[in-house]
């Protein structure tokens, strides 16, 4: 039974990692956010992720032109880097939305076989 639980947990972790970039774009499509707020929103929906995973992804998405950022003064502590989705990021998100719907439909079809 322990081996089955490890198998399920490992696969579940891999699935969450696979949709992490998509999840970040979804969050930023709603409003600009700073990194720790993005992490909290992911945790709020049970996508548990370490800071060390999110920061490199944000940098990569920015290099791809999908995100941009601005510095904003914070009432508590140092200025915060707020990330925002770009027009290219919104286009990418549309494609990911369609890919996600196709994947969900495929998996649901398998359940009906």
C-alpha positions as CSV (number, residue, x, y, z in Angstrom):
1,X,0.0,0.0,0.0
2,X,2.9,2.4,0.8
3,X,4.3,1.9,-2.7
4,X,1.0,2.8,-4.2
5,X,0.7,6.0,-2.1
6,X,4.2,7.0,-3.2
7,X,3.4,6.3,-6.8
8,X,0.2,8.4,-6.6
9,X,2.0,11.3,-4.7
10,X,4.9,11.3,-7.2
11,X,2.6,11.4,-10.2
12,X,0.4,14.1,-8.5
13,X,3.5,16.2,-8.0
14,X,4.6,15.8,-11.6
15,X,1.1,16.8,-12.8
16,X,1.2,20.0,-10.6
17,X,4.6,20.9,-11.9
18,X,3.4,20.4,-15.5
19,X,0.7,23.0,-15.1
20,X,2.7,25.5,-13.0
21,X,3.4,27.9,-15.8
22,X,-0.2,27.8,-16.9
23,X,-1.3,28.4,-13.4
24,X,1.0,31.5,-13.0
25,X,-0.4,33.0,-16.3
26,X,-3.9,32.4,-15.1
27,X,-3.2,34.2,-11.8
28,X,-1.6,37.1,-13.6
29,X,-4.3,37.4,-16.2
30,X,-6.6,38.4,-13.3
31,X,-4.3,41.0,-11.7
32,X,-0.7,42.0,-11.2
33,X,0.9,40.2,-8.3
34,X,4.3,39.9,-6.5
35,X,6.0,36.6,-6.2
36,X,5.0,35.7,-2.6
37,X,1.4,36.5,-3.4
38,X,1.5,34.2,-6.5
39,X,2.9,31.5,-4.3
40,X,0.2,32.0,-1.7
41,X,-2.6,31.9,-4.4
42,X,-1.1,28.6,-5.7
43,X,-1.1,27.2,-2.1
44,X,-4.7,28.3,-1.6
45,X,-5.7,26.0,-4.4
46,X,-3.5,23.1,-3.2
47,X,-0.7,23.7,-5.7
48,X,2.1,23.5,-3.2
49,X,5.3,24.9,-4.6
50,X,8.6,26.2,-3.2
51,X,9.8,29.7,-3.7
52,X,12.9,28.3,-5.4
53,X,10.6,26.8,-8.1
54,X,8.5,29.9,-8.8
55,X,11.2,32.6,-9.0
56,X,13.1,30.9,-11.9
57,X,9.8,30.3,-13.7
58,X,8.9,34.0,-13.4
59,X,12.4,34.9,-14.8
60,X,12.0,32.4,-17.7
61,X,8.4,33.7,-18.5
62,X,9.8,37.2,-18.6
63,X,12.6,36.3,-20.9
64,X,10.1,34.7,-23.2
65,X,8.2,38.0,-23.2
66,X,5.1,36.5,-21.5
67,X,5.5,38.6,-18.4
68,X,6.8,42.0,-17.4
69,X,7.3,43.6,-14.0
70,X,7.4,46.9,-12.2
71,X,8.7,47.9,-8.8
72,X,6.2,49.3,-6.3
73,X,6.8,50.7,-2.8
74,X,5.4,48.5,-0.1
75,X,3.8,49.8,3.1
76,X,5.7,47.0,4.9
77,X,9.3,46.5,4.0
78,X,11.3,47.0,0.8
79,X,9.7,47.7,-2.6
80,X,8.0,44.7,-4.3
81,X,8.4,43.5,-7.8
82,X,4.9,43.2,-9.3
83,X,4.6,40.8,-12.3
84,X,2.0,41.4,-15.0
85,X,1.0,39.4,-18.1
86,X,1.9,40.8,-21.5
87,X,-0.1,40.7,-24.7
88,X,2.1,37.8,-25.8
89,X,1.4,36.1,-22.4
90,X,-2.3,36.5,-23.0
91,X,-2.0,34.9,-26.4
92,X,0.0,32.0,-24.9
93,X,-2.6,31.7,-22.2
94,X,-5.4,31.3,-24.8
95,X,-3.4,28.5,-26.4
96,X,-2.8,26.8,-23.0
97,X,-6.6,27.1,-22.2
98,X,-7.4,25.2,-25.4
99,X,-4.7,22.6,-24.8
100,X,-6.0,22.1,-21.2
101,X,-9.6,21.7,-22.5
102,X,-8.4,19.2,-25.1
103,X,-6.4,17.2,-22.5
104,X,-9.3,17.1,-20.0
105,X,-11.6,15.9,-22.8
106,X,-9.2,13.2,-23.8
107,X,-8.9,12.0,-20.2
108,X,-12.7,12.0,-19.7
109,X,-13.0,10.1,-23.0
110,X,-10.7,7.4,-21.6
111,X,-12.8,7.1,-18.5
112,X,-15.8,6.3,-20.7
113,X,-14.1,3.5,-22.7
